[in-house]
């Protein structure tokens, strides 16, 4: 098993890479995930937090708010993603 790698994108926006999976955190909250090398095609949670987290989400998805997932949808896709 590969050791997790931690990378800061900007203040309070952090990527944890484990194998070929990236988990993206705004502050300490998981807000997006993706496979490494998939051109940063992130699965992104809708913003139910602060303006700062909203800015982080915009960095990840270019401001495409229509593609963001509700908590239930995000959790379901995350469970599938982690189970792969």
Z-matrix of the N, CA and C atoms (Angstrom, degrees):
N
C 1 1.459
C 2 1.528 1 109.27
N 3 1.325 2 115.49 1 134.72
C 4 1.456 3 120.41 2 177.76
C 5 1.520 4 110.69 3 -74.69
N 6 1.316 5 115.12 4 146.38
C 7 1.458 6 120.02 5 175.27
C 8 1.528 7 108.93 6 -73.99
N 9 1.321 8 117.28 7 142.72
C 10 1.460 9 119.96 8 176.43
C 11 1.529 10 110.61 9 -63.32
N 12 1.334 11 115.70 10 145.94
C 13 1.458 12 122.34 11 176.62
C 14 1.520 13 108.04 12 -117.63
N 15 1.298 14 115.68 13 140.07
C 16 1.452 15 122.53 14 -178.34
C 17 1.526 16 108.94 15 -113.68
N 18 1.342 17 116.13 16 132.72
C 19 1.470 18 121.11 17 179.84
C 20 1.519 19 108.63 18 -139.91
N 21 1.317 20 116.23 19 131.42
C 22 1.456 21 121.28 20 177.55
C 23 1.522 22 109.21 21 -93.33
N 24 1.341 23 116.46 22 125.63
C 25 1.458 24 121.89 23 176.96
C 26 1.520 25 109.23 24 -84.08
N 27 1.316 26 115.27 25 -46.49
C 28 1.466 27 122.25 26 173.73
C 29 1.512 28 106.60 27 -158.70
N 30 1.323 29 117.19 28 179.00
C 31 1.457 30 120.84 29 -178.79
C 32 1.528 31 111.16 30 -47.83
N 33 1.315 32 116.78 31 122.63
C 34 1.457 33 123.64 32 175.38
C 35 1.523 34 114.77 33 64.63
N 36 1.328 35 117.94 34 18.89
C 37 1.461 36 122.84 35 173.55
C 38 1.523 37 107.24 36 -126.42
N 39 1.327 38 115.69 37 111.48
C 40 1.460 39 121.74 38 -168.79
C 41 1.519 40 111.01 39 -129.00
N 42 1.329 41 115.39 40 141.87
C 43 1.460 42 121.97 41 176.33
C 44 1.526 43 108.09 42 -110.93
N 45 1.324 44 115.41 43 129.80
C 46 1.460 45 121.72 44 171.54
C 47 1.518 46 106.38 45 -108.96
N 48 1.329 47 116.56 46 121.17
C 49 1.458 48 121.68 47 179.34
C 50 1.515 49 108.83 48 -107.51
N 51 1.329 50 115.57 49 126.25
C 52 1.458 51 122.50 50 176.43
C 53 1.523 52 106.07 51 -128.56
N 54 1.318 53 115.99 52 110.27
C 55 1.460 54 119.68 53 -175.68
C 56 1.515 55 109.50 54 62.16
N 57 1.346 56 115.77 55 -122.09
C 58 1.467 57 119.26 56 179.92
C 59 1.524 58 112.55 57 -102.38
N 60 1.325 59 116.76 58 17.08
C 61 1.465 60 120.70 59 -178.19
C 62 1.520 61 110.68 60 -113.49
N 63 1.331 62 115.58 61 136.65
C 64 1.450 63 122.17 62 175.45
C 65 1.522 64 109.29 63 -113.80
N 66 1.317 65 115.71 64 130.84
C 67 1.456 66 122.97 65 174.61
C 68 1.522 67 106.36 66 -115.79
N 69 1.330 68 116.84 67 126.66
C 70 1.455 69 121.17 68 -174.13
C 71 1.527 70 109.01 69 -111.52
N 72 1.336 71 114.23 70 128.48
C 73 1.455 72 121.46 71 -176.55
C 74 1.520 73 110.84 72 -116.63
N 75 1.322 74 115.74 73 133.31
C 76 1.455 75 122.20 74 168.00
C 77 1.522 76 105.17 75 -102.67
N 78 1.320 77 115.41 76 117.09
C 79 1.460 78 120.78 77 -169.27
C 80 1.527 79 106.31 78 58.00
N 81 1.314 80 120.16 79 -120.29
C 82 1.467 81 120.61 80 179.74
C 83 1.526 82 112.35 81 -110.01
N 84 1.336 83 116.96 82 15.73
C 85 1.461 84 122.11 83 -176.08
C 86 1.523 85 110.73 84 -106.91
N 87 1.322 86 115.67 85 128.77
C 88 1.471 87 121.17 86 175.88
C 89 1.530 88 108.34 87 -70.89
N 90 1.339 89 116.05 88 118.93
C 91 1.464 90 120.38 89 -175.53
C 92 1.520 91 113.64 90 -119.20
N 93 1.347 92 117.48 91 -12.67
C 94 1.463 93 120.01 92 -178.53
C 95 1.518 94 109.60 93 -162.90
N 96 1.339 95 114.94 94 162.89
C 97 1.458 96 120.33 95 175.05
C 98 1.511 97 109.48 96 -153.06
N 99 1.345 98 114.56 97 161.13
C 100 1.459 99 120.68 98 -178.21
C 101 1.515 100 109.37 99 -166.12
N 102 1.310 101 115.55 100 166.94
C 103 1.461 102 121.81 101 169.94
C 104 1.520 103 108.38 102 -89.40
N 105 1.305 104 116.58 103 143.60
C 106 1.458 105 121.66 104 175.99
C 107 1.528 106 108.12 105 -63.30
N 108 1.327 107 116.67 106 136.62
C 109 1.454 108 120.96 107 175.53
C 110 1.512 109 114.97 108 81.22
N 111 1.317 110 118.92 109 11.64
C 112 1.465 111 121.57 110 178.80
C 113 1.532 112 108.83 111 -102.19
N 114 1.313 113 116.33 112 37.94
C 115 1.465 114 121.90 113 178.27
C 116 1.520 115 112.89 114 50.63
N 117 1.309 116 115.95 115 36.81
C 118 1.461 117 122.35 116 176.74
C 119 1.524 118 112.05 117 52.57
N 120 1.310 119 115.29 118 46.52
C 121 1.453 120 121.59 119 174.80
C 122 1.529 121 107.13 120 -85.09
N 123 1.322 122 115.77 121 79.44
C 124 1.459 123 121.51 122 -173.15
C 125 1.524 124 112.07 123 -77.87
N 126 1.313 125 115.25 124 143.75
C 127 1.455 126 122.10 125 164.58
C 128 1.518 127 104.45 126 -90.42
N 129 1.335 128 117.12 127 120.79
C 130 1.464 129 121.87 128 -168.78
C 131 1.524 130 110.55 129 -120.99
N 132 1.320 131 115.52 130 136.36
C 133 1.464 132 123.68 131 176.55
C 134 1.524 133 109.20 132 -77.38
N 135 1.326 134 117.58 133 144.23
C 136 1.457 135 119.94 134 173.78
C 137 1.529 136 109.19 135 -63.27
N 138 1.312 137 116.60 136 155.08
C 139 1.461 138 120.00 137 -178.54
C 140 1.520 139 110.61 138 -82.71
N 141 1.320 140 115.09 139 112.22
C 142 1.464 141 121.29 140 173.98
C 143 1.528 142 109.18 141 -118.84
N 144 1.337 143 114.71 142 16.57
C 145 1.456 144 120.91 143 -174.83
C 146 1.521 145 110.28 144 -116.73
N 147 1.312 146 116.80 145 -132.39
C 148 1.459 147 122.13 146 -172.30
C 149 1.530 148 112.81 147 -96.82
N 150 1.330 149 115.03 148 173.62
C 151 1.466 150 120.61 149 174.51
C 152 1.522 151 110.82 150 -62.86
N 153 1.327 152 117.05 151 -35.72
C 154 1.472 153 120.12 152 178.90
C 155 1.515 154 110.94 153 -63.01
N 156 1.319 155 117.29 154 -44.45
C 157 1.460 156 120.62 155 177.54
C 158 1.527 157 109.69 156 -65.38
N 159 1.316 158 117.89 157 -37.38
C 160 1.463 159 120.70 158 175.55
C 161 1.522 160 111.53 159 -59.23
N 162 1.320 161 116.86 160 -40.23
C 163 1.468 162 120.97 161 176.85
C 164 1.532 163 109.91 162 -63.75
N 165 1.335 164 116.69 163 -40.44
C 166 1.464 165 120.47 164 177.40
C 167 1.528 166 110.77 165 -61.81
N 168 1.323 167 116.66 166 -44.50
C 169 1.464 168 120.27 167 179.90
C 170 1.523 169 110.80 168 -62.07
N 171 1.331 170 116.80 169 -39.91
C 172 1.466 171 120.59 170 177.77
C 173 1.521 172 111.76 171 -61.45
N 174 1.322 173 117.17 172 -35.94
C 175 1.469 174 120.68 173 176.65
C 176 1.527 175 110.68 174 -63.87
N 177 1.320 176 115.90 175 -35.86
C 178 1.468 177 120.63 176 -176.22
C 179 1.519 178 113.06 177 -77.99
N 180 1.326 179 117.17 178 -39.43
C 181 1.472 180 118.90 179 -174.37
C 182 1.520 181 114.19 180 -119.10
N 183 1.323 182 116.30 181 11.86
C 184 1.462 183 119.48 182 178.12
C 185 1.518 184 113.75 183 67.71
N 186 1.326 185 117.07 184 19.07
C 187 1.462 186 120.93 185 179.00
C 188 1.517 187 114.46 186 84.09
N 189 1.334 188 117.14 187 14.89
C 190 1.469 189 122.12 188 -179.23
C 191 1.533 190 110.21 189 -79.08
N 192 1.318 191 116.20 190 76.35
C 193 1.466 192 121.55 191 -174.33
C 194 1.530 193 112.64 192 -65.51
N 195 1.324 194 117.80 193 -25.34
C 196 1.470 195 120.71 194 -179.07
C 197 1.528 196 112.29 195 -67.57
N 198 1.334 197 116.60 196 -24.78
C 199 1.468 198 118.99 197 -177.91
C 200 1.533 199 112.68 198 -89.80
N 201 1.317 200 117.65 199 -6.04
C 202 1.463 201 120.93 200 -179.07
C 203 1.524 202 110.88 201 -72.69
N 204 1.318 203 114.72 202 148.93
C 205 1.459 204 120.55 203 -174.07
C 206 1.524 205 112.34 204 -104.11
N 207 1.328 206 114.90 205 147.63
C 208 1.461 207 120.52 206 172.83
C 209 1.526 208 108.98 207 -66.63
N 210 1.307 209 116.76 208 167.92
C 211 1.471 210 121.05 209 -179.82
C 212 1.526 211 111.85 210 -56.19
N 213 1.319 212 117.49 211 -45.96
C 214 1.468 213 120.71 212 -178.99
C 215 1.524 214 111.46 213 -63.69
N 216 1.335 215 116.84 214 -45.58
C 217 1.469 216 120.61 215 179.75
C 218 1.530 217 110.83 216 -64.61
N 219 1.327 218 116.38 217 -43.46
C 220 1.455 219 121.76 218 -179.79
C 221 1.523 220 110.43 219 -61.40
N 222 1.333 221 116.34 220 -46.86
C 223 1.467 222 120.59 221 -179.20
C 224 1.524 223 111.80 222 -61.73
N 225 1.322 224 117.02 223 -39.57
C 226 1.468 225 121.26 224 179.30
C 227 1.533 226 110.48 225 -64.81
N 228 1.329 227 116.56 226 -47.46
C 229 1.463 228 120.21 227 179.79
C 230 1.535 229 111.56 228 -66.47
N 231 1.321 230 116.45 229 -35.93
C 232 1.463 231 120.42 230 177.84
C 233 1.528 232 110.64 231 -64.59
N 234 1.316 233 116.97 232 -42.63
C 235 1.468 234 120.76 233 178.35
C 236 1.538 235 110.41 234 -60.69
N 237 1.327 236 116.92 235 -43.62
C 238 1.475 237 121.00 236 176.93
C 239 1.523 238 110.48 237 -62.55
N 240 1.326 239 116.39 238 -45.20
C 241 1.466 240 123.03 239 -178.86
C 242 1.524 241 111.02 240 -60.08
N 243 1.306 242 117.16 241 -46.41
C 244 1.463 243 121.06 242 -178.08
C 245 1.517 244 111.88 243 -71.79
N 246 1.333 245 117.03 244 -25.98
C 247 1.457 246 121.09 245 -179.64
C 248 1.511 247 114.02 246 -80.93
N 249 1.328 248 118.51 247 -10.26
C 250 1.462 249 122.17 248 -177.36
C 251 1.512 250 111.39 249 -70.04
